[in-house]
Structures are given as structure tokens and as C-alpha cells.
Amino acid sequence: MRAATTASMAARRLAAARLMSTIPEGANINEIRQQLLRTALQLVPEYSFTDKTISEAAKLHEYPSTLRGLAPNGARDVIEVLFEDGIEHIRQAHAELLAVSGEKKPGMTKVVTHLSRARLEYMIPYIRQWPDAVQLLAHPTNLPFALHHLHKLVDEMWHLAGDKSFDTNYYSKRALLAGVYTSTELFMTKDQSPGFEQTWEFLNARFRDTAKVGKAASDVKTTLEWGANNLKGILMSRGIRF
């Protein structure tokens, strides 16, 4: 076992040395990596969320093939860039909403609904290829990564909306929003209506459903059961079957 571990470490060091030898002296590795991954994201509509997307991005920049090692997780690294950019997108959408609202501060429900739609609109260029990403994220080794970024997304939405809850409502709100967002995103992958009109109708209907649950939930149990069902839907949308 020790010999195998030592051999694996030696192989990684050798691969790292080869990678470093192909990078021009004085070049910023992080900048090159970001350039590679962002170009790969732009190529997703053509090559989907695959390792080939990264290879083609490297070719466009005339990088040596060894620079693919800057994305050790393959297409998952491209998805991570999408997730990170998605957070920045909703922050910008929130700033724009506040700007047009003037002195009248929008309520939390309006903000969360607006940000959910903004995040889904951000997905439009990649939505037809998103099922491939879902399949990749459903792999057991990637599921913690997927759920981490989903929580990061819904937590940011509630934070921007002004939510300051720290009791059980903190978890139930995020579970409910995660269920609304992921189910709408999954619906959107199959929506052929002009301008994704049916997706926006579906999104609004889901928010109405959660509002009804909130009014009916006089105890924590009702809300948590709804959240648990939404969590099950989230996992199923990621390819996990029960």
C-alpha cells in the first residue's frame, strides 16, 4: 500500500513538473487557467460539458496539450466557473433591481423571485447542454461539490434579499428555494416555448406553492417535510434515484 501511494505521489510530481515546463517563464498560472476555463465555457454550446471542451479551448489559445492539466477535474472545473459567474450575475441583478426600485425597497419574496429568474436567464446559453452537466454532477464523487454550490447559490439569494434568520427557518427557506430553483432549471432544459415563457410560468407557480406551504406551516414539521421532499427532488434531478 505504501509503495502504491509513493508511486502515485511520484507520478503526480512528474505530471506537475511537465506541466510547469510548458508554461512560459513569468506567466501567471491562475490567469492562464481562468482564460482556459472561460474559453471552454464559451464553447459549451458546441462541445457540451466534456473534456473535449477544454481541449478545444487550449487549441484556440495555442496552448500545449499538457495545459489541460490546469483543469484536473475536467469538465467539472468548467462547471465551477459557471457557478462562480452565476453568483456574480445575481449580485449584479440585485443591484439593478435596487436601482430601479428607488426609495421603495422590494420585499424578500420579490427579490428572491427576481434573482431566481436572473440566474435561470444566465443559464440560457448552456441550458440545452445542462443535462450532461447534471449527469456529471450526479456521480457520487461530485455530489458534495454540486450540493455545496447549490447551497451557496440559494444562501446568496436569501442574503441579498435581506434574510437574517438563524433558527430552523434558515434551513427550511434554503431547502424550499433550492427545490424551486432546481425543479425549474430541470423544466427549462426541455422547454421549447418562445422566450422560455413556460419556464417563467412554472417558476411563478412553484413560488406560489411554497407561499401556500409557508402559510399552512403552523409547525416546523410541515415546513421540514416540504423541504425534505424538495431535497429528494433535487437529488433526483442530479441523477440520484430512490
URVEN-V580548 format. One record per residue. N is the residue number from 0. PHI is phi in whole degrees, -180 to 180 (999 if undefined). Layout:
# URVEN-V580548
N&PHI, N&PHI
This chain:
# URVEN-V580548
0&999, 1&-63, 2&-63, 3&-65, 4&-65, 5&-62, 6&-65, 7&-65, 8&-65, 9&-65, 10&-65, 11&-67, 12&-65, 13&-66, 14&-64, 15&-65, 16&-64, 17&-64, 18&-63, 19&-64, 20&-69, 21&-93, 22&-91, 23&-56, 24&-61, 25&87, 26&-74, 27&-89, 28&-61, 29&-64, 30&-66, 31&-64, 32&-63, 33&-63, 34&-63, 35&-63, 36&-71, 37&-72, 38&-67, 39&-61, 40&-62, 41&-66, 42&-91, 43&-56, 44&-57, 45&-95, 46&-115, 47&63, 48&-89, 49&-135, 50&-65, 51&-62, 52&-59, 53&-69, 54&-60, 55&-68, 56&-65, 57&-63, 58&-64, 59&-60, 60&-92, 61&58, 62&-84, 63&-66, 64&-59, 65&-65, 66&-70, 67&-63, 68&-66, 69&-72, 70&-122, 71&-62, 72&-96, 73&64, 74&-62, 75&-62, 76&-68, 77&-68, 78&-62, 79&-64, 80&-62, 81&-60, 82&-61, 83&-65, 84&-66, 85&-63, 86&-64, 87&-63, 88&-65, 89&-72, 90&-65, 91&-67, 92&-62, 93&-67, 94&-62, 95&-68, 96&-63, 97&-64, 98&-64, 99&-81, 100&-80, 101&67, 102&-76, 103&-83, 104&-72, 105&-69, 106&-71, 107&-62, 108&-62, 109&-63, 110&-65, 111&-63, 112&-64, 113&-62, 114&-70, 115&-63, 116&-65, 117&-60, 118&-67, 119&-68, 120&-64, 121&-61, 122&-80, 123&-51, 124&-63, 125&-116, 126&-66, 127&-71, 128&-96, 129&-61, 130&-56, 131&-66, 132&-67, 133&-60, 134&-62, 135&-66, 136&-70, 137&-75, 138&-62, 139&-50, 140&-73, 141&-102, 142&-61, 143&-59, 144&-62, 145&-65, 146&-69, 147&-61, 148&-73, 149&-66, 150&-62, 151&-60, 152&-66, 153&-69, 154&-65, 155&-65, 156&-61, 157&-67, 158&-63, 159&-65, 160&-76, 161&96, 162&-70, 163&-126, 164&-71, 165&-131, 166&-95, 167&-63, 168&-62, 169&-57, 170&-76, 171&-66, 172&-62, 173&-73, 174&-66, 175&-63, 176&-66, 177&-62, 178&-65, 179&-62, 180&-66, 181&-68, 182&-67, 183&-69, 184&-61, 185&-66, 186&-60, 187&-63, 188&-63, 189&-111, 190&-76, 191&-110, 192&-73, 193&-59, 194&63, 195&57, 196&-58, 197&-67, 198&-65, 199&-68, 200&-65, 201&-63, 202&-60, 203&-64, 204&-65, 205&-65, 206&-67, 207&-65, 208&-62, 209&-68, 210&-65, 211&-64, 212&-64, 213&-60, 214&-72, 215&-83, 216&-82, 217&-79, 218&-130, 219&-66, 220&-58, 221&-61, 222&-66, 223&-67, 224&-64, 225&-62, 226&-63, 227&-65, 228&-64, 229&-65, 230&-63, 231&-61, 232&-63, 233&-61, 234&-64, 235&-66, 236&-68, 237&-91, 238&99, 239&-88, 240&-107, 241&-113
